[in-house]
Amino acid sequence: MAEYLEAPDFLSFCIENADRFSKRDWLASLSLLTLRKRFHTSLPQFQVYSQCLLKAAELNFPDSVHLLLHRYGVICYAPAVWRLIPIMTARVPCMTPKQIALCAWGLGRTLVHEEQAWAALGG
């Protein structure tokens, strides 16, 4: 993945290989996106990429939804955060304080105000 310096090329690679991506690959790709040239969340490839990732989020990330929320928070992409809220609220009782803090940061960074989600997080 690291050899793709331009965001459109990187995203195309991720989309083409989505069916082979592990949880670790998805998280790494979200992190690497912030380092790609010409990246913006309005890119059509990013919309497809995000849909691929979120489609299987409940299956692939039940115990680590906080990591997705954090990474989407880093890139300030609220639509994905909104879609992850049901998974997050279901998992909050099993989360550590550190995981809850990452969730809260992701919601706050993307300006997502969903009253029940914040109440579940303890705020």
C-alpha positions in Angstrom: 0.0 0.0 0.0 2.8 2.4 0.9 4.0 2.8 -2.8 0.8 4.6 -3.8 1.6 8.3 -3.0 -1.5 9.8 -4.6 -4.8 9.4 -2.8 -6.9 8.4 -5.9 -4.4 5.6 -6.7 -4.2 4.5 -3.1 -8.0 4.4 -2.8 -8.4 2.5 -6.1 -5.9 -0.1 -4.8 -7.9 -0.4 -1.6 -11.2 -0.8 -3.4 -9.7 -3.4 -5.8 -8.4 -5.4 -2.9 -11.2 -4.9 -0.4 -12.3 -8.5 -0.4 -8.8 -9.5 0.7 -8.4 -6.8 3.3 -8.1 -7.9 7.0 -9.1 -5.8 9.9 -5.5 -4.7 10.2 -5.4 -3.7 6.5 -8.5 -1.5 6.8 -7.1 0.3 9.9 -3.7 0.8 8.2 -5.3 2.1 5.1 -7.3 4.6 7.1 -4.1 5.8 8.8 -2.1 6.0 5.6 -4.9 8.0 3.8 -3.9 11.0 5.9 -0.4 10.9 4.3 -1.5 10.6 0.6 -1.2 13.6 -1.7 -4.5 15.1 -3.0 -6.7 13.3 -0.4 -10.0 14.8 0.4 -13.2 13.1 1.7 -15.1 14.4 -1.3 -13.2 12.1 -3.7 -15.5 9.6 -5.4 -13.1 6.8 -4.7 -13.2 7.7 -1.0 -16.9 7.4 -0.9 -16.7 3.9 -2.4 -13.8 3.0 -0.1 -15.7 4.1 2.9 -18.8 2.2 1.9 -16.7 -1.0 1.5 -15.2 -0.5 4.9 -18.5 0.3 6.7 -20.4 -2.5 5.0 -18.6 -5.1 7.1 -17.8 -3.0 10.1 -20.1 -4.8 12.4 -18.5 -8.2 11.5 -14.9 -7.0 11.3 -14.8 -4.4 14.1 -17.1 -5.4 16.9 -14.4 -5.1 19.6 -12.5 -2.2 18.0 -15.1 0.2 16.7 -13.3 2.8 18.8 -10.4 2.6 16.4 -12.6 3.2 13.4 -14.2 6.2 15.2 -10.8 7.6 16.0 -9.4 7.2 12.5 -12.6 8.7 10.9 -12.3 11.5 13.5 -8.7 12.2 12.3 -9.9 12.8 8.8 -13.1 14.6 10.0 -15.5 12.4 8.2 -18.8 12.5 10.0 -21.0 10.4 7.7 -19.0 7.3 8.7 -19.1 8.2 12.4 -22.9 8.5 12.2 -23.1 5.0 10.6 -20.8 3.5 13.4 -22.9 4.9 16.3 -25.2 1.8 16.6 -22.2 -0.5 16.8 -20.5 1.8 19.3 -23.6 2.1 21.6 -24.0 -1.7 21.6 -20.3 -2.1 22.6 -20.0 0.7 25.2 -20.7 -1.6 28.2 -17.7 -3.7 27.3 -15.3 -0.9 26.6 -12.4 0.3 28.7 -12.2 4.0 29.7 -9.5 4.5 27.1 -11.8 3.0 24.3 -14.7 5.2 25.5 -12.4 8.3 25.4 -11.4 7.5 21.7 -15.1 7.1 20.8 -15.9 10.4 22.5 -13.0 12.1 20.7 -14.2 10.8 17.4 -17.7 12.0 17.9 -16.5 15.4 19.2 -14.0 15.9 16.4 -16.6 15.3 13.7 -19.2 17.4 15.6 -21.6 14.5 15.8 -24.2 15.2 18.4 -26.4 12.2 19.0 -27.9 12.4 22.4 -28.3 8.7 23.1 -24.7 8.0 21.9 -23.3 10.7 24.3 -25.5 9.3 27.1 -24.1 5.8 26.5 -20.6 7.2 26.7 -21.4 8.7 30.0 -21.7 12.3 29.0 
